[in-house]
Amino acid sequence: MGITTRQFGPNAKGSRLTTAEMDENFNYLNDYGVIATTNEYYVLAGFSGDSPSDGSKASPYPTIAAAISAADADGHSATNPAFIILLSNIAEDVTISTGGIWLTSDYGTGTQGSVTLSGSITINGDDNRLSANHFSISNLRIVAPIDSPGVLFTGTNPQRLYMRDLWIDASGTTGSCIYADNTGTGSVCHLNTGHLTHSGSGDVYCFDAEYGGMYLTDIETSGSNVQVAKVGSGATLTLDSSEIDATGEAAIEVYGGILVVTRSTINNTKARSHGIACKTSGSVVTIGDCLFNIHPDAAGKAVFGEPGTSSNLYYQYIAFFPDSNRGISAGTITAVPLETTFV
């Protein structure tokens, strides 16, 4: 059963435990003889074995909301985090507002055989200090409701979200795997290692950065009729070491924001499609060590600029698949090679 045990022999100094030390150790035991940790809150969907549950692995909470409520009551914070650990698949929309809540699962990895959470996770910090609004999501598969985001990074207070090992499915005509519209100064949203897929129609994205910073590393995308990313005028989106697979009008659309892509492959198999599309004036794109594989239809471009706009492209070490579209909208995109030496 994976029960945790505690050594009741010698203490850290190598001598036998005193009576007081043994009493203190036994105070950690719950009714099942399992060590009750102070920062782990287990969740098993619908568990009804105890009333009330104590959040241990033997007596888990039936919902994520109950576990978060208990962690809040215990005073956890960004400097004293609480781990909400899922033991089973669960269907629940989750809202996390208190910094220091780490949501994860007990087995597998997010991209291989992990627990599935069917619902949306909303991150909206309730403190006005960036240092207090730290959150983490890891080791999960998230299946978002139709037309809803898998992860919603929102609110007006500054916050940081760190994600790792996630598989996120989104669907419908709206909603994204990750949607970031938090307007707090200094807010950042990170994902390291993830598979993002969107199956739907319309102007939909795997990740949508409207404000703040979004940093994605080791990302794979897929889906039907999907555009991978949007960069709003208030956002900086950085993609590194990723495979961007699109089947929509453009792999990445930039609406006046800043896009940085390094050591990645940008694919778009749809005819008359683009790799990167600068949709409004003032868009800034920097790409380096990247490989383009864009449908060769002449109506598309590797880097496209909407007519009547003006955007800047900075590039270095760019390559193209054989027969891939190498076009650029010369009238709307100013392309400048990056310098390689300091002056």
Secondary structure as GFF3:
##gff-version 3
##sequence-region A 1 343
A	DSSP	alpha_helix	19	26	.	.	.	ID=ss1
A	DSSP	beta_strand	40	43	.	.	.	ID=ss2
A	DSSP	alpha_helix	64	73	.	.	.	ID=ss3
A	DSSP	beta_strand	82	86	.	.	.	ID=ss4
A	DSSP	beta_strand	90	91	.	.	.	ID=ss5
A	DSSP	beta_strand	94	96	.	.	.	ID=ss6
A	DSSP	beta_strand	101	105	.	.	.	ID=ss7
A	DSSP	beta_strand	116	118	.	.	.	ID=ss8
A	DSSP	beta_strand	121	123	.	.	.	ID=ss9
A	DSSP	three_ten_helix	130	132	.	.	.	ID=ss10
A	DSSP	beta_strand	134	143	.	.	.	ID=ss11
A	DSSP	beta_strand	151	153	.	.	.	ID=ss12
A	DSSP	beta_strand	160	172	.	.	.	ID=ss13
A	DSSP	beta_strand	176	180	.	.	.	ID=ss14
A	DSSP	beta_strand	188	200	.	.	.	ID=ss15
A	DSSP	beta_strand	205	224	.	.	.	ID=ss16
A	DSSP	beta_strand	227	240	.	.	.	ID=ss17
A	DSSP	beta_strand	243	246	.	.	.	ID=ss18
A	DSSP	beta_strand	250	254	.	.	.	ID=ss19
A	DSSP	beta_strand	258	262	.	.	.	ID=ss20
A	DSSP	beta_strand	265	268	.	.	.	ID=ss21
A	DSSP	beta_strand	274	278	.	.	.	ID=ss22
A	DSSP	beta_strand	284	294	.	.	.	ID=ss23
A	DSSP	beta_strand	303	305	.	.	.	ID=ss24
A	DSSP	beta_strand	311	320	.	.	.	ID=ss25
A	DSSP	beta_strand	333	337	.	.	.	ID=ss26
###
